[in-house]
Amino acid sequence: MNKITIAIDGFSSTGKSTLAKELAKKLEYVYVDTGAMYRAVTLHAMQNGLIENGDIDRESLLKELDGIDMKFVFNQELGFAEMFLNGENVEKDIRTLGVSKNVSQVAEIKEVRSRLVSLQKEMGKDKGIVMDGRDIGTVVFPEAELKIFMTASPEKRAVRRYKELLDRGEDVKYEDILENVQKRDYIDSHRETSPLKKAEGAVEFDNSDMGLVQQFERMYEHSLRVIAKHQA
Protein backbone atom coordinates (compact mmCIF):
# COMPACT_ATOMS: atom_id res chain seq x y z
CA MET A 1 0.00 0.00 0.00
CA ASN A 2 1.38 3.40 -0.94
CA LYS A 3 1.88 5.70 2.01
CA ILE A 4 1.35 9.46 2.13
CA THR A 5 2.78 12.44 3.98
CA ILE A 6 0.59 14.01 6.67
CA ALA A 7 1.51 17.57 7.66
CA ILE A 8 -0.11 19.03 10.78
CA ASP A 9 0.34 22.73 11.55
CA GLY A 10 -1.30 25.02 14.04
CA PHE A 11 -1.05 27.25 17.08
CA SER A 12 0.59 26.19 20.33
CA SER A 13 -1.33 23.88 22.66
CA THR A 14 -3.92 22.85 20.07
CA GLY A 15 -3.06 19.19 20.58
CA LYS A 16 -1.05 18.81 17.36
CA SER A 17 1.45 16.41 18.88
CA THR A 18 -1.19 14.28 20.60
CA LEU A 19 -3.18 13.92 17.38
CA ALA A 20 -0.07 13.30 15.29
CA LYS A 21 1.20 10.59 17.65
CA GLU A 22 -2.12 8.75 17.62
CA LEU A 23 -2.50 8.98 13.84
CA ALA A 24 1.03 7.72 13.28
CA LYS A 25 0.51 4.84 15.69
CA LYS A 26 -2.80 3.81 14.13
CA LEU A 27 -1.55 4.13 10.55
CA GLU A 28 1.84 2.58 11.42
CA TYR A 29 3.60 5.71 10.16
CA VAL A 30 6.68 7.49 11.52
CA TYR A 31 5.91 10.43 13.83
CA VAL A 32 8.13 13.53 14.02
CA ASP A 33 7.50 16.35 16.50
CA THR A 34 9.33 19.28 14.93
CA GLY A 35 8.43 21.47 17.89
CA ALA A 36 10.65 19.23 20.02
CA MET A 37 13.56 20.06 17.73
CA TYR A 38 13.13 23.81 18.20
CA ARG A 39 12.66 23.27 21.92
CA ALA A 40 15.89 21.24 22.05
CA VAL A 41 17.84 24.06 20.41
CA THR A 42 16.25 26.48 22.90
CA LEU A 43 17.15 24.27 25.86
CA HIS A 44 20.74 24.02 24.60
CA ALA A 45 20.92 27.81 24.41
CA MET A 46 19.51 28.16 27.94
CA GLN A 47 21.88 25.55 29.37
CA ASN A 48 24.87 27.30 27.84
CA GLY A 49 24.01 30.85 28.88
CA LEU A 50 23.03 31.98 25.41
CA ILE A 51 19.63 33.28 26.55
CA GLU A 52 19.36 35.85 29.32
CA ASN A 53 16.03 37.47 30.23
CA GLY A 54 14.66 36.65 26.79
CA ASP A 55 17.66 38.08 24.94
CA ILE A 56 19.42 35.59 22.66
CA ASP A 57 23.17 35.60 21.95
CA ARG A 58 22.38 34.92 18.32
CA GLU A 59 25.95 34.92 17.03
CA SER A 60 27.13 32.36 19.60
CA LEU A 61 24.08 30.16 19.06
CA LEU A 62 24.67 30.05 15.30
CA LYS A 63 28.31 29.11 15.84
CA GLU A 64 27.18 26.12 17.91
CA LEU A 65 24.16 25.16 15.79
CA ASP A 66 25.78 22.51 13.59
CA GLY A 67 27.31 20.86 16.65
CA ILE A 68 24.02 20.42 18.51
CA ASP A 69 23.21 16.71 18.47
CA MET A 70 19.46 16.06 18.32
CA LYS A 71 17.84 12.70 17.73
CA PHE A 72 14.54 10.97 18.34
CA VAL A 73 14.87 7.67 20.21
CA PHE A 74 11.85 5.36 20.22
CA ASN A 75 10.55 4.44 23.69
CA GLN A 76 8.90 1.02 23.48
CA GLU A 77 6.94 1.49 26.71
CA LEU A 78 5.53 4.89 25.74
CA GLY A 79 4.97 3.97 22.11
CA PHE A 80 6.62 7.09 20.68
CA ALA A 81 10.06 8.61 20.22
CA GLU A 82 11.60 10.95 22.80
CA MET A 83 14.02 13.80 22.17
CA PHE A 84 17.65 13.29 23.08
CA LEU A 85 19.91 16.36 23.19
CA ASN A 86 23.66 15.80 23.13
CA GLY A 87 23.14 12.23 24.30
CA GLU A 88 20.66 12.96 27.11
CA ASN A 89 16.91 12.37 27.27
CA VAL A 90 15.40 15.86 27.55
CA GLU A 91 11.79 15.03 26.70
CA LYS A 92 10.53 16.46 30.02
CA ASP A 93 13.00 19.35 30.15
CA ILE A 94 11.94 20.76 26.78
CA ARG A 95 8.27 20.92 27.85
CA THR A 96 8.78 23.37 30.74
CA LEU A 97 7.34 26.88 30.79
CA GLY A 98 10.87 28.29 30.76
CA VAL A 99 11.54 26.73 27.36
CA SER A 100 8.07 27.72 26.14
CA LYS A 101 8.82 31.35 26.94
CA ASN A 102 11.89 31.37 24.70
CA VAL A 103 11.22 28.87 21.92
CA SER A 104 9.32 31.20 19.57
CA GLN A 105 12.19 33.72 19.61
CA VAL A 106 14.67 30.95 18.78
CA ALA A 107 12.39 29.48 16.12
CA GLU A 108 12.14 32.78 14.26
CA ILE A 109 15.91 32.86 13.61
CA LYS A 110 16.32 32.22 9.88
CA GLU A 111 19.44 30.07 10.18
CA VAL A 112 17.89 27.87 12.85
CA ARG A 113 14.82 27.25 10.73
CA SER A 114 16.92 26.52 7.65
CA ARG A 115 18.99 23.95 9.53
CA LEU A 116 16.01 22.15 11.08
CA VAL A 117 13.87 22.25 7.92
CA SER A 118 16.72 20.52 6.08
CA LEU A 119 16.76 17.76 8.71
CA GLN A 120 12.96 17.44 8.60
CA LYS A 121 12.86 17.10 4.81
CA GLU A 122 15.39 14.29 5.04
CA MET A 123 13.32 12.50 7.69
CA GLY A 124 10.23 12.50 5.47
CA LYS A 125 11.72 11.75 2.07
CA ASP A 126 10.26 8.22 1.98
CA LYS A 127 6.70 9.29 3.02
CA GLY A 128 4.74 7.25 5.54
CA ILE A 129 5.24 10.07 8.03
CA VAL A 130 3.12 12.29 10.27
CA MET A 131 4.92 15.53 11.09
CA ASP A 132 3.60 18.41 13.16
CA GLY A 133 4.84 21.96 13.66
CA ARG A 134 4.29 25.49 12.39
CA ASP A 135 5.44 25.34 8.76
CA ILE A 136 5.15 21.69 7.74
CA GLY A 137 2.45 22.18 5.11
CA THR A 138 3.80 25.52 3.88
CA VAL A 139 7.59 24.98 3.84
CA VAL A 140 8.73 21.48 4.78
CA PHE A 141 6.17 19.45 2.81
CA PRO A 142 4.01 21.78 0.70
CA GLU A 143 3.33 18.75 -1.53
CA ALA A 144 1.92 16.67 1.37
CA GLU A 145 -1.16 14.68 0.38
CA LEU A 146 -2.91 15.60 3.64
CA LYS A 147 -2.45 18.96 5.34
CA ILE A 148 -4.22 19.83 8.58
CA PHE A 149 -4.32 23.25 10.27
CA MET A 150 -5.32 23.09 13.94
CA THR A 151 -6.69 25.98 15.94
CA ALA A 152 -8.59 26.73 19.16
CA SER A 153 -9.27 29.80 21.27
CA PRO A 154 -6.29 31.13 23.28
CA GLU A 155 -8.26 30.67 26.51
CA LYS A 156 -9.03 27.02 25.83
CA ARG A 157 -5.42 26.35 24.88
CA ALA A 158 -4.12 28.11 27.98
CA VAL A 159 -6.35 25.94 30.20
CA ARG A 160 -5.02 22.77 28.54
CA ARG A 161 -1.42 23.88 28.94
CA TYR A 162 -2.02 24.97 32.54
CA LYS A 163 -3.42 21.58 33.51
CA GLU A 164 -0.61 19.79 31.70
CA LEU A 165 2.09 21.72 33.58
CA LEU A 166 0.32 21.27 36.92
CA ASP A 167 0.20 17.52 36.31
CA ARG A 168 3.96 17.62 35.82
CA GLY A 169 4.41 19.30 39.16
CA GLU A 170 5.30 22.78 37.91
CA ASP A 171 4.34 25.85 39.94
CA VAL A 172 2.53 27.96 37.36
CA LYS A 173 -0.27 30.51 37.12
CA TYR A 174 -3.02 30.43 34.50
CA GLU A 175 -2.54 34.13 33.74
CA ASP A 176 1.14 33.53 32.89
CA ILE A 177 0.21 30.62 30.63
CA LEU A 178 -2.40 32.67 28.77
CA GLU A 179 0.07 35.51 28.29
CA ASN A 180 2.65 33.07 26.94
CA VAL A 181 0.14 31.52 24.52
CA GLN A 182 -0.88 34.92 23.16
CA LYS A 183 2.74 36.08 22.86
CA ARG A 184 3.75 32.91 21.00
CA ASP A 185 0.75 33.26 18.66
CA TYR A 186 1.89 36.74 17.70
CA ILE A 187 5.55 35.84 17.20
CA ASP A 188 4.74 32.66 15.27
CA SER A 189 2.31 34.45 12.97
CA HIS A 190 4.40 37.58 12.36
CA ARG A 191 7.96 36.30 12.03
CA GLU A 192 9.72 37.09 8.77
CA THR A 193 10.83 33.52 8.03
CA SER A 194 8.15 30.82 7.60
CA PRO A 195 5.33 32.50 9.55
CA LEU A 196 2.56 30.29 10.89
CA LYS A 197 -0.34 30.26 8.46
CA LYS A 198 -2.81 27.83 6.95
CA ALA A 199 -1.25 26.01 4.01
CA GLU A 200 -2.97 25.98 0.65
CA GLY A 201 -5.35 23.02 0.55
CA ALA A 202 -5.16 22.40 4.30
CA VAL A 203 -8.17 21.22 6.29
CA GLU A 204 -8.86 23.71 9.11
CA PHE A 205 -9.71 21.95 12.35
CA ASP A 206 -10.99 23.94 15.36
CA ASN A 207 -11.02 21.70 18.43
CA SER A 208 -11.95 24.33 21.02
CA ASP A 209 -14.93 22.27 22.19
CA MET A 210 -13.83 18.79 21.21
CA GLY A 211 -12.43 15.93 23.27
CA LEU A 212 -9.33 13.92 22.35
CA VAL A 213 -11.27 10.83 21.29
CA GLN A 214 -13.69 12.76 19.10
CA GLN A 215 -10.98 14.76 17.33
CA PHE A 216 -8.86 11.66 16.73
CA GLU A 217 -11.75 9.68 15.28
CA ARG A 218 -12.68 12.52 12.95
CA MET A 219 -9.14 13.04 11.66
CA TYR A 220 -8.41 9.31 11.42
CA GLU A 221 -11.46 8.74 9.21
CA HIS A 222 -10.47 11.71 7.07
CA SER A 223 -6.93 10.35 6.78
CA LEU A 224 -8.23 6.99 5.59
CA ARG A 225 -10.30 8.70 2.89
CA VAL A 226 -7.27 10.66 1.66
CA ILE A 227 -5.08 7.54 1.68
CA ALA A 228 -7.72 5.58 -0.23
CA LYS A 229 -7.98 8.39 -2.77
CA HIS A 230 -4.26 8.14 -3.47
CA GLN A 231 -4.47 4.37 -3.92
CA ALA A 232 -6.89 4.76 -6.81
N, C-alpha and C positions, 0 to 999 in steps of 0.2 A: 504493500500500500504506500503510495506516495505521501510524504509528510509535507506540512506547510510551515511557514513562519508566523508566529502570533506575537504581535507587538502591542504592549499595553502601556499607555501613557496616562498621565493625570496628575492632579494636585497631591500634595502630601497628605498622608493619613486617610486616603480614600479606600484603602484595602487592596491596592494594586498587587502587593507582594503575596498577600494571602490568597487572592484569586489566582494569581499566576502559578503559585505552588500547587494548588489543588488541580488546576487544569493540566499542568505538566504531569502530575502524578497519575491522573485519570487517563490521559492520552498516551502515557509512557513517552513523554517528550523530555528534553533537557530544560531545566529552569535556570535562568540567570537574573539575579537581582542587581541591576546596574547601580541602583542607589547605594548598595553596600560598597561598591567600588569607590564612589565619591566619598562616602563616609570613611572608608579606610584611609584614603589620602588625607582627609581632614584630621583623623585621629593621629596619623603620622606627624602632621604639622603641629598639632597640639602637644604631642609627646616630646617633640624636639624644639619647643620654644619658638615656633615659627608663626604662632598666632597669639597675640596679646590684646585682650580687651576688644576683640573683633577685628583688629588690624592684622593683615597677613603680610609676612615678609615674603613677598611674591618672588623676588629674585632668588632667594635661598631655596624656596620650595621648588622652583623650576630646575635648579641645579641638581636637586635630589630626586626629581620625578622619575627618571628612567631607572633609578636604583631601588625604587620602592617595590618590594616583592608582594604581590597580591595573588591569591589563588583561592578557588572554591574547593573545599574538601567535603565529599559526601559523607553525611552522618547516617549510618544505617538505622539507628534507633529512632532518630527524628524523621527520617524519610526525605531529607533535603540537604543541600550543601551549605556549609557554614564558611564564613570569610576568615581566611588566615592572612595576617599581615606580618611580613618579615618572620615567618615561621611560627607565629603564635595565633591561637584561636582568639579572635577579637569580636566574635558575633554579638556578644552582650555589650561590650565596650562601645561599639559603633552605634548602638541604639539609644544612648543616653541623651538627655536634653542638652548637655554641653556640646556634643557633636552636632545635634540638630540646629543649634544656634549659629553654627559656623559653616555648615556644609553648603548652603546656597551660595555664600560668598566664594568658597573654593571652587564650586561647580561652574561658576560663571567665568572663570579664568580660561581663556581661549586655548592655551597650550595644554591645560589639564584635560579639557574636553576632547581635544584632538587625540591625545594619547589614549584615553580610555575608549573613545569611539573606535579607534583602530583595533584595540583588543576585542571589543564587543563584536565587530564585524567578523573577525576571525573565528570567534566562538560559534557564530551562527551560519557559517558558510555552507554547512551541509543540511540546513533546515531541521525540521523536527525539534524546534526550540520555542520556548515561551520566554520572552524577555520583557521586563517592565522597567520603566524609568520616566524620563521627561521628554526625550527626543527620539524614542525608538522608531516610531512610525514616520517621523519627519526627516530624520537624519541617518540613523543607523540602518534601518530597514524600510525605506520608503516604498519598496516593492513588496512588502509583506502581504500575504494573501488575506490575513485577518488583522485589522487594526482596531483597537478599542481605546476610547478616551473616557477615563473615569473622573467623576466629579461628585461633590457633595457640599453642603453648606459649611462655611468655616466653623460655625458653632458645633455642628454635629461631629466634624472631624476633630475638633479640639477635645470634645468629650471622650471620644474613642482613644485618642492619644493620652489623655489624662489618666484614664482607667488603666491603660496598658503600662504606663510608667509607675503608677501606684502598685500594680501587681508585681512589678519588679523590685519594689522596695524603695523607690526613689522618693525623696521629699520634694514634691512639686505643688504648684498652685495652678488652678484652672486658668486664672487670668493670664499667667505667664505663658501657658501653653497656647491659648488663643492668640495672644500677641505674636508668638513665634510662628504660628500657622499663617497668620495674615501677612507677616513680614516675608516669609518664605514664598508665599503666593506672588507677592509683588516682585521680588527679586527674580524668581523663576520665569515669570511672564514678561519681564521687561529687560532681561539681560541681552546684550548685543549678540552674543554667540548662542545659537540654538535655543531660542526662547521657547518656553512651554506653550504649545498651542495644539489645537485639534488637527490631526493630520488629514489630508485629503482622503476621502473615502472611509474615514474612521467611524465606528459606531459609538455614539455618545451614550454613556451609561451613568445616570445619576442614582446613587444608592443611598441618598440621605435617609430614606425611610424603609430600608430593606435589610433583612437579616442576612447572615453569611450563607446559610443554606439556600435561601431563595435566589440570591445573586449568583451563586455558583451554578445552580441548576439552569438558570436562564442563559448564562454565558456558555455553559457546557453544551447545551442543546444547539445554541447558535454556532458554536465551533464545529460541531458534527455536521451541520448543514453546509458550512463553508468547505470543510474537508471533502464531503461527498461531492460537492460541486466541482472541485478540482480533480476528482477521480474520473469524472465523465469524459 
